Amino acid sequence: MAKSLVITEKPSVASDIARVLGGCTDHDGYFENDDHVVTFAVGHLFELLSPEEVDEKYKRWTLANLPILPDEFRCKPKAGQSARIRTIKKLLARKDVDHVVNACDAGREGELIFREIVENLESDKPIRRLWLQSMTDEAIREGFRRLQPGENFDGLASAAACRARSDWLIGMNATRALTKRLKSRKEKTAWSAGRVQTPTLAMLVERELEILAHVPRPYWRVTASFQHDGQSYTAAWFDPAFEAQDDEHAREDRIFDEERARAIVAKVLGQAGTAGETRRPSRESAPPLFD
């Protein structure tokens, strides 16, 4: 009987899928029932070759060899992943497996992890895509009922490969260029640069400089306790004629002059007042999702 080989991105997902499919026996590194063989990656199992593995001339870090632009981008197994790769390769080669289900995470990186596996293991078996937005039992069952042709996601796979290769080009070239230009003789580490890490580090540095340049500015707030009908509550004084203008630290309830704050306290201390309540209907939208 023909079976499908289901490859997930994480062991926990493989376990959940096997449980939902039902009737699966647990083998060494995979699950199996009458219709499916379910196995898993552990994130990326392959990585791009380093420059010195592309060409020995890149062993020496010299500006003359930059930029490094490989004619092709080849991969190698990641360290420590040999056993996992052997298991998947053995399952791909089984004669009773007639197609492969990509059950890696629904997104660009999940698509890349799966494509790296089937391409580097030279599988030519048909691919179908399991696209899950939820890991509930019903979502998994519905996902298997609606498997899509793998070629529908070729564009996503190309975008993922483009991201990986551009990261490699930026990281390898920028790191070597900066290191040769800026590293002193006493330094032993490289000046690492990358598409994500460098702008992220720049944001942290910018924020740290803002913190270091901050000059504390004291201000006072006037609060009062009120009693009415056996109930007590606390309220804060504010300036009804407040205008922020060019002072970014100004607020309607902040007083930057201590004498003024004390004068307000002296004026209202022990006095009676009137209280009112105003309600206005308003709508508040959910904040955007993190990008």
C-alpha positions as CSV (number, residue, x, y, z in Angstrom):
1,M,0.0,0.0,0.0
2,A,1.4,3.4,-1.0
3,K,2.1,5.8,1.8
4,S,2.9,9.5,2.2
5,L,6.0,10.7,4.0
6,V,5.1,13.6,6.2
7,I,8.1,15.8,7.2
8,T,7.6,18.4,10.0
9,E,9.9,21.1,11.2
10,K,9.9,20.1,14.9
11,P,9.6,16.8,16.7
12,S,6.6,18.0,18.8
13,V,4.6,18.8,15.6
14,A,5.4,15.3,14.3
15,S,4.1,13.8,17.5
16,D,0.9,15.9,17.4
17,I,0.2,15.0,13.8
18,A,0.9,11.3,14.4
19,R,-1.5,11.3,17.3
20,V,-4.3,13.0,15.3
21,L,-3.8,10.7,12.3
22,G,-4.2,7.8,14.7
23,G,-3.0,4.2,14.7
24,C,0.7,5.3,14.5
25,T,3.5,3.2,16.0
26,D,6.5,5.0,17.4
27,H,9.8,3.9,15.7
28,D,13.3,5.2,16.0
29,G,12.9,8.8,14.7
30,Y,9.5,8.5,13.0
31,F,5.9,7.4,13.4
32,E,4.0,5.1,11.0
33,N,0.4,3.9,10.4
34,D,-1.2,2.2,7.3
35,D,-1.2,5.4,5.2
36,H,1.5,7.7,6.6
37,V,5.0,7.8,7.7
38,V,5.6,10.9,9.9
39,T,9.1,12.2,10.6
40,F,10.7,15.5,11.5
41,A,13.6,17.9,11.1
42,V,15.1,19.9,13.9
43,G,15.1,23.3,12.3
44,H,17.6,23.6,9.4
45,L,19.4,20.4,8.6
46,F,21.5,22.0,5.9
47,E,23.5,25.2,5.7
48,L,25.3,27.1,2.9
49,L,29.0,26.4,2.4
50,S,31.4,28.9,3.9
51,P,33.6,31.0,1.5
52,E,36.7,28.8,2.1
53,E,34.6,25.7,1.3
54,V,33.5,27.3,-2.0
55,D,37.1,28.1,-3.0
56,E,40.4,27.7,-1.0
57,K,41.5,31.2,-2.0
58,Y,39.0,32.6,0.4
59,K,40.9,31.1,3.4
60,R,42.9,34.3,3.5
61,W,40.8,37.4,4.5
62,T,41.9,40.0,2.0
63,L,40.1,43.0,0.5
64,A,41.4,41.9,-2.9
65,N,39.1,38.8,-2.9
66,L,36.0,40.8,-2.2
67,P,33.2,40.7,-3.1
68,I,32.7,36.9,-2.8
69,L,30.0,36.0,-5.4
70,P,29.7,32.2,-5.8
71,D,28.6,30.9,-9.2
72,E,26.2,28.6,-7.3
73,F,25.1,28.3,-3.7
74,R,25.7,24.8,-2.4
75,C,24.8,23.3,1.0
76,K,26.3,20.9,3.5
77,P,24.8,19.0,6.4
78,K,24.8,21.0,9.6
79,A,27.0,19.7,12.4
80,G,25.3,17.2,14.6
81,Q,22.4,16.5,12.2
82,S,23.9,13.5,10.4
83,A,21.6,10.9,12.1
84,R,18.5,12.9,11.4
85,I,19.4,13.3,7.7
86,R,20.1,9.6,7.4
87,T,16.7,8.7,8.9
88,I,14.9,11.0,6.5
89,K,17.0,9.8,3.5
90,K,16.1,6.2,4.3
91,L,12.4,7.0,4.6
92,L,12.5,9.0,1.3
93,A,14.0,6.0,-0.4
94,R,11.3,3.5,0.7
95,K,9.4,2.0,-2.3
96,D,6.1,2.2,-0.5
97,V,6.4,6.0,-0.1
98,D,5.0,7.5,-3.3
99,H,4.8,11.2,-2.3
100,V,6.0,13.6,0.4
101,V,3.9,16.0,2.5
102,N,5.6,19.3,3.5
103,A,4.3,19.8,7.1
104,C,7.0,22.3,8.1
105,D,5.8,25.6,9.6
106,A,3.4,27.7,7.4
107,G,5.8,30.4,6.3
108,R,8.9,31.3,4.3
109,E,11.4,29.7,6.7
110,G,9.4,26.5,7.0
111,E,9.3,26.2,3.2
112,L,13.1,26.7,3.0
113,I,13.7,24.0,5.7
114,F,11.7,21.5,3.7
115,R,13.1,22.4,0.3
116,E,16.6,22.1,1.6
117,I,15.9,18.5,2.7
118,V,14.3,17.2,-0.5
119,E,16.7,19.0,-2.8
120,N,19.9,18.0,-1.0
121,L,18.6,14.4,-0.7
122,E,17.8,14.5,-4.4
123,S,14.2,13.4,-4.0
124,D,12.0,13.6,-7.1
125,K,8.8,12.3,-5.5
126,P,5.7,14.5,-5.8
127,I,5.2,17.1,-3.0
128,R,2.0,18.2,-1.3
129,R,1.8,21.0,1.2
130,L,0.1,20.9,4.6
131,W,-0.6,24.5,5.5
132,L,-1.5,24.8,9.2
133,Q,-2.5,28.0,10.9
134,S,-3.5,26.2,14.1
135,M,-2.4,23.0,15.8
136,T,-5.8,22.0,17.1
137,D,-6.9,18.4,16.2
138,E,-9.6,19.6,13.9
139,A,-7.2,22.0,12.1
140,I,-4.8,19.2,11.5
141,R,-7.6,16.9,10.1
142,E,-8.9,19.7,7.9
143,G,-5.3,20.5,6.7
144,F,-4.9,16.9,5.5
145,R,-8.2,17.0,3.8
146,R,-7.0,20.1,1.9
147,L,-3.5,19.3,0.9
148,Q,-2.2,21.5,-1.8
149,P,0.2,20.8,-4.7
150,G,3.8,21.7,-3.7
151,E,4.4,23.7,-6.8
152,N,1.8,26.3,-5.5
153,F,4.5,27.4,-3.1
154,D,7.4,27.6,-5.5
155,G,7.3,31.4,-5.2
156,L,7.6,31.2,-1.4
157,A,10.5,28.8,-1.7
158,S,12.3,31.1,-4.1
159,A,11.8,34.0,-1.7
160,A,13.2,31.9,1.2
161,A,16.2,30.9,-0.9
162,C,16.8,34.6,-1.9
163,R,16.6,35.6,1.7
164,A,19.2,33.0,2.8
165,R,21.6,33.8,0.0
166,S,21.4,37.5,0.4
167,D,22.0,37.1,4.1
168,W,25.1,35.0,3.2
169,L,26.4,37.6,0.7
170,I,25.9,40.5,3.1
171,G,27.3,38.7,6.2
172,M,30.3,37.1,4.5
173,N,31.4,40.2,2.5
174,A,30.6,42.9,5.1
175,T,32.2,41.0,7.9
176,R,35.4,40.5,6.0
177,A,35.5,44.0,4.7
178,L,34.9,45.6,8.2
179,T,37.3,43.3,9.9
180,K,40.1,44.2,7.4
181,R,39.4,47.9,7.7
182,L,38.7,48.3,11.4
183,K,40.3,45.5,13.3
184,S,43.4,46.3,15.3
185,R,46.4,44.1,15.8
186,K,45.4,43.4,19.4
187,E,41.9,42.2,18.5
188,K,41.3,38.5,18.0
189,T,37.7,38.5,17.0
190,A,36.1,39.6,13.7
191,W,33.9,42.6,13.2
192,S,30.8,40.6,12.5
193,A,28.1,42.2,10.3
194,G,24.8,40.9,9.0
195,R,21.4,42.0,7.5
196,V,19.6,41.6,10.8
197,Q,22.2,41.8,13.6
198,T,23.8,45.1,12.4
199,P,20.7,47.3,12.2
200,T,19.4,45.7,15.4
201,L,22.6,46.4,17.2
202,A,22.4,50.0,15.9
203,M,19.0,50.4,17.5
204,L,20.4,49.3,20.8
205,V,23.4,51.6,20.6
206,E,21.2,54.5,19.6
207,R,18.9,53.9,22.6
208,E,21.8,53.5,25.0
209,L,23.3,56.8,23.9
210,E,19.9,58.5,24.5
211,I,19.9,57.0,28.0
212,L,23.4,58.2,28.7
213,A,22.6,61.7,27.5
214,H,19.4,62.0,29.6
215,V,19.4,64.8,32.1
216,P,16.9,64.2,35.0
217,R,14.4,67.1,35.4
218,P,12.5,67.1,38.6
219,Y,8.8,68.0,38.7
220,W,5.9,67.9,41.2
221,R,2.4,66.6,41.1
222,V,-0.4,67.8,43.5
223,T,-2.8,65.0,44.6
224,A,-5.6,65.4,47.1
225,S,-7.9,63.0,49.0
226,F,-11.7,63.7,48.9
227,Q,-14.4,62.4,51.2
228,H,-18.1,62.2,50.1
229,D,-21.0,60.1,51.4
230,G,-18.7,57.8,53.3
231,Q,-16.5,57.2,50.3
232,S,-13.0,58.5,49.7
233,Y,-11.0,58.9,46.5
234,T,-7.8,60.5,45.3
235,A,-7.5,63.0,42.4
236,A,-4.7,64.9,40.8
237,W,-4.5,68.6,40.0
238,F,-4.1,69.5,36.4
239,D,-3.8,72.8,34.4
240,P,-7.0,73.2,32.3
241,A,-5.1,75.7,30.1
242,F,-2.2,73.4,29.4
243,E,-0.4,73.6,26.1
244,A,2.6,71.4,25.4
245,Q,4.2,73.6,22.8
246,D,8.0,72.7,22.4
247,D,8.5,71.1,25.8
248,E,8.4,67.3,25.2
249,H,8.4,66.7,29.0
250,A,5.5,68.9,29.8
251,R,2.2,67.3,30.9
252,E,-1.0,68.9,32.2
253,D,-0.4,67.5,35.7
254,R,3.4,68.3,35.9
255,I,4.6,71.3,37.8
256,F,8.3,72.2,37.3
257,D,8.3,75.0,39.9
258,E,8.2,73.7,43.4
259,E,7.0,77.1,44.8
260,R,4.1,77.0,42.4
261,A,3.2,73.5,43.5
262,R,3.3,74.5,47.2
263,A,1.1,77.6,46.4
264,I,-1.5,75.4,44.8
265,V,-1.5,73.1,47.9
266,A,-1.9,76.0,50.3
267,K,-4.8,77.4,48.2
268,V,-6.9,74.3,48.1
269,L,-5.9,72.6,51.4
270,G,-9.0,71.9,53.5
271,Q,-11.4,73.5,50.9
272,A,-14.6,72.0,49.7
273,G,-15.1,71.3,46.0
274,T,-17.6,70.1,43.4
275,A,-17.2,66.9,41.5
276,G,-18.7,65.8,38.2
277,E,-18.5,62.8,36.0
278,T,-18.3,62.9,32.2
279,R,-18.5,59.8,30.0
280,R,-17.8,59.7,26.3
281,P,-18.2,56.6,24.1
282,S,-15.0,55.7,22.3
283,R,-13.6,53.0,20.1
284,E,-10.2,51.4,20.5
285,S,-8.8,49.2,17.8
286,A,-6.5,46.3,18.5
287,P,-2.9,47.2,18.1
288,P,-1.1,45.9,15.0
289,L,0.6,42.5,15.2
290,F,4.3,42.4,15.7
291,D,6.2,42.3,12.4
